[in-house]
Amino acid sequence: MMNQTAIPGQPRTQDCADTMRLAERELAAFFGAVKELFGSKLAEASAKEWLRELEATDGLPSPLEWQTLTAKTSLWLANRVNASSVRMEFATT
């Protein structure tokens, strides 16, 4: 079903190539933002977590599910950054 072609009069389903482009774009945007804000090390760790979230999904995500996957990974990142800043705060006091 992933490589379906459009049938006149019916909505076109996403094919595998479309899905891969969406995934690449979503991950690249997320990686770039994390790298800019927090550096390469956290960007790489976040990308690995994003891929783990993808592996945990059933089938290929829809466009909205890509954003949900990124949001889950952002929450993971926020928890990691918060835990890190708390450790640094205690180390300096």
N, C-alpha and C positions, 0 to 999 in steps of 0.2 A: 504494500500500500504506500510505501514511502516515495516511490517514483511514479505516482499517478500523473497523468497529463490532464489538462483542462478539457472538460466535456462541455460543448456549447449549451448554454442555458443553466449550467450548474456552477456553483462556486468552485474555484480552483483550490485544491488542497496543496499544502506545502510539500515540495519534494525534498529529497535528502540534501541536495545542493543548497536550496534556500535555507534549510535548517542549519546547515554548517556555516553559511555566511552570517546568519543571525548569532550563532554561538561565538564565532570568531570576533564579530563586532562587539558583542556584549562583554566578552572576556577581555578584549584589548582595551576597551574604554575603562573597565573596572581596574585593570592592571595599571594603566597609565595614570589614573586618578590617585590610586594608592601610592604608586611610586613617587608622584609629585608631592603628595602630602606627607608620606611617612618613610620614603626611601625604598631602595631596591630589596632589602632583606624582607621587609614586611610585605612588599608587593609580591615577591616570589612565594612566600608562605600563604598569602591570600589567594593567589592563583591556584596553588595546590589544593587549598580548601574548597575553592570554587569547583575544581574538577572532581573532588570527592563528593560534593553535593550533586553534581551532575551524574556521577556513577550511581548514586543512591536513588535517582528518579526511575520511575517505570516508563520506559519508552523515551521518545524524543519530546522534549518540552514544547509547548506552544509559545508564541511570542510573549504572552503575559507571564508564563511560567519561567522564561529566561530572566525576566525582571525580578520575579520572586526568588529565584535561585541566587541572584546577585544580592538581593536584600538580605537573605539568610547569611550569606557570606559576609556582608557588611556588618551584621550583628556580631558574628564571630570576631571580626576585626575590631569592632568597638570594645568588646569584652577584653580582648587581648591588649589593646592600647590602654584601656582603663586600668587593668591589672598591672601593667608595666609602669604607668605613671604613679600608682599607689606605692609600688615597691620603691621607686625613685624618691618619692616624698618621704618615706620612712627612712631611707638611707641618708638623706640630707639633714634630718632633724636629730 
